C-alpha cells in the first residue's frame, strides 16, 4: 500500500515519515525558522530602539549607588551614559538588580549590557564576553611621595611593607617575604591604617587594593603608587557571548574614551577622593567558608580561584 507516494514502511504509526531525506529537510527548515525568530545581535536592536539597557546593582559606591536625593550616581552610571551617547542612543538603567542576579538578567534579555563593577570571570566565558577593562582594582604598591629606590616589589629587601591583615595583599606580601632577605611584613587592621603607616614613615611601602590607595591620595596624604599593579582585579562591561557586534562597539567606545581622557577623568572624579566609609574592597563573589576567623576580608575573587 502507498500513501501519497510513500510505502507503509516509510510511514510511522502516527503518520510521520521515516525517510532520512525528508527528515533532514524538516530539520533544516526548523533550524531556519528558529534562526529567524531568535534575536539578532543586540547592537541592531539598540540602534533601532535608541535605548541601551544597562543592568547594575546600585549598592556599591563609588561605582553605583543611590544618593540622598534618590539619584543614581557613580562611575559606572556615568560610564553607561557616556557609552550610550557614543553609540548614539540613550541609557536606561535597571539598577535594582541583585549582584547575584546580574547575569540572569542579561540571559533573560532584561538588559543589553552589565556595568556593575564586574570582574572578568573566566568561569562565565562560555556564555558571556567581557570588554576591555576600564578599571583595575587589584593590589598596588604605595610609597611616600618622593621615595627613592622603590619601583616594585623586588626593591623591598630590607624594608618594611604594611598590609591589611588577612587581605590578598597580606598573602602576596608573605610570599615575597620568603623570597627577599630582610623584608618585614607589618599587618594592620585596615588598608587605611597600612597607608597611614607609610605616610608617617613607620613603613617603607604598603600593598593595598587600588581603591584604598586612590582614596588615601585623594584625601591629600603624601603617597603615590609605583610600578604596575601587583595583582589584577579587572572590571569590565559584560555582554552575551553571541553579541559580537555589540562587544566590538563597546570596546571601540572604551578605547576612544581612554585615549581622549574621558575614562581617566571619570576615574579621578569618582575614585580619587572616595572617603573610606563609602568605599568597599574589590567586588567579588565569596564562598560560604572563611578560614581566617570565619569572616571574609574582601581579598580575592574566590569564585575564580580562592588563594586560601
N, C-alpha and C positions, 0 to 999 in steps of 0.2 A: 504493500500500500504506500501511496505517496501523499504528501500534504504540501501543496504549493511547490512541488518540485523536489521536496525533501523526503527521504525514506523515513520509515518509522524509527530506524536505528539512529537517525540524525536528530530525532526529536526526543526530549525528555518527557517524563510523565506530565509535567506542568506546562508543556508546550514550548519550553526554551530549547534553543538549538545547542547541540554539542559540537557543531562544526568548528574546527580550530580557526579557520579563516574568518568566519563570521564573528566568533568571539573576539578575535584580535581587533576587528573593525569596530565592534561595540565598545571595547575597552579604550581604543584610541579616541572615539567620539566622546566618551565620558571624560577623559582627561582633558580634551579640548574645552569642553563645557565648564569643567572646574577651573581651568586656567582663565577662561573668560569671566567667570564670576568672582575669582579671587581678586583682592585689591592690588592695584599696581603699586609700584614704588611710591612711598608716601610723599615724595617730593612733588609728584604730579598733582596729588590732591591738595597739598599745602598751597601750591601756586594757584590752583583753580579756586579754592575757597578763600584764599587770602589770610589764612589763620595757621599759625604754628602752635600746636597744643603742647605745652611744657608741663611735665609731671615733676613734682618735688614734695618733700616732706618738710614743711615750713617750721621746723623746730630745732634748727641748727645754726644759730648765729655764729659768725657774721655772714654765713653763706646764704641762708634763707630763714626768715622769721617774720612774725607779725609785730609791728611796733605798737607803742602805746595808743596810737590813733587808729589802729586797725589796718594799717597799710602793710602790704607785702614788700619787704625790703631785703637787701643783701647782695652779695657779689653775684650769686647765681641768678638772681632776679634781673639785675642789670645786664648780665651776660645773655640771658634769654631774650630780653628786649632788643639788645643790640644785634644778636644773631638773627632774629626775625626781621629787623629793619634791613639787614644786609641781604636777606632773601626777598625783600620787597613785600613782606606780609606783616601781620600784627600778631604779637604773642598773647595767647590766652593761657592762664596758669591753672592747673589742677594742683593746688598747694595743700590740700587736706589729705593727701595720701600718707599712709604709714610707710616708714622706711622699708619694712619687710615686704610691703605690697607694691613697691615701685615697679619691679619687673613684671608682675602680674598685670598691672595696668597697661604697660606697654604691649604685652602679648594680647590683651583683650581689646586693643585698639581704642582705649580711652584717651591715650596721649600719643604724640608723634615722637617725642624725644624725652629723655630723662636728664635733668640738670639739677643734681641734688647732692653735691659733694660725694659723688660716687667714685670709689676707687676702681681701677681696672682689675677685674676679677677673671683670671684665666678659666675658672671653673664654669663660667657662664658664656664662654666664647662660642659654644656650639650653636647657640640661639641668638646671641646679641653681639653687636660690634661696638667698639669704642673709638671716639675721635682722638685726635692728638691731645695730649694733656694740656690743661690750662692752669694747673697749679700742682706743685709737688709738696705734699705735707709731710715728707719723710724727715728723718733726723738730720740736723745740720750742726756744724761745729761753729761755736761762737767764742770770740775773744774780746778782750777790752780794746777799744779803738786805739789804733797806733801800735799794737803789739807786734814786735818784730820776731821773725824766726818761726812762726807757726802758720803754715799754709795748708796743713792737712793733718790727718791722724798720725802719719808717720813721723811727725815732728814733735810728738808728745812724750818722748822718752825723758825721764827725769822731771816730769811736770805733773801737776795736779789737775784732774779732769772732773768737774762737777756734773752730776746726772740726777735725774729724778728717780728715786729708788723704785725698782720694780718695772720701770719703763723699758721700751725697746732700746733706748739709749744706754740704759744700765747694762743690759745684756751685751750689747755691742762693745761697750767700754771694757767690760771684764774680759771679753775675748781679746781685745787689743792689749790689755794689761799682761796677758800671758805671752805676748809677742815682744813687747817693748820693755826694756830694762828701766826700772825706776818710775814707771807710770803709776801714779796713785789715783784710785777712783774714789771720789768723795760723794757718797749718796746724800741726797737731800729730799725732804718730804714732797716738794713740788718742783716743777720746772722753773717757776718764778724764783724760788729760793736758790736753785742752782745757778741761774743767771745773775742773781744778786751777789753770789759768792765771787763771780768773775768781775762784776762791776766794782766790788770793794777791794779786789786784789787778793782775796783769800784763795782763789783758784785761778789757774792759768787759762782755762778754757771750760766750756760746757758743751755737752752733747744733748740737745733737746729737740723736740719737734719744731718744725718750721713756723707753725702758728705762734707758739710761745716766743720764739726768737723775734718774730716781727712785732709782736705785741710789746715786748720789752724795749725794742729800739724805738717804737712809736711813742713810748712814754718818755723818751729822752735819755734813757740810760746810755752810758758811753760804751756801746757794744757794736760789733759788726760780725757778720758771718764771713767765713773764709772757705775757699775751695768749693767743690761740688757737694751736693747732698750726700751724706754718708750712706743713707738708705733711701729707698724710693717708696712713696705712697702717692701714686699718680691719680689725680682727679680728672675725669673726662666726661664727655657727653655720651650717653648710651642710646643706640637705635637698634631696631631689629636687624639681624644679620642680612636678611634679604633686601634691605633698603639701601643698596649700594649707592644709588644716585644721591640720596639724602645725605649719606655719610660723606660723600665727596664734597657736597655743597657745604656741609658743616665744617669740614676740615679746611676748605678754601677760605671760609669766613674767619675761622680761628687764626689761620696763618696770617691773613691780612690784618686782623686785629692786633696780633703780636707785633707785626712789622710797623704798623702805623702808630703804635704806642697806646692803643685803646686798652688792651689787656693789662699792660703794666700800670696804667692809670687806675683801672678798676681794682687791681690788687693793692695799690697804695691806698686808695680810698677806704677799702673795707678791711684790709688786713694790717695796714701799717700802724694803726693806733688802737687796735682792739683791746679793750680792758680785759684783764684776766678773768673777771667774774662773768663776762659774756662769752668767753672763749671755751671751746671744748677741744679735746685732743682729736687726732685724726679719726675720722668716722669709719668704723669697721664693724663687721658682723662678728660677734663673740660667741664662743661655746658656753655651755652652762657650768663648766667646771674650771675653777681658777686655782692653780697650785699655790699662789702666794697669798695665804691668809684668807682665801675664799672671796676675793674681790678682783674685779677687772681693773687694770691700770691703764687701759687705752693704749696699749703698746704695740699692737700688731694686727694685721688682717688675718685673724685666726681661721676664718673660713677658707683662706687661701693656703696658709701653712703656719700653724702656731709654732713660735720659737721656743716654747717651754717644753 
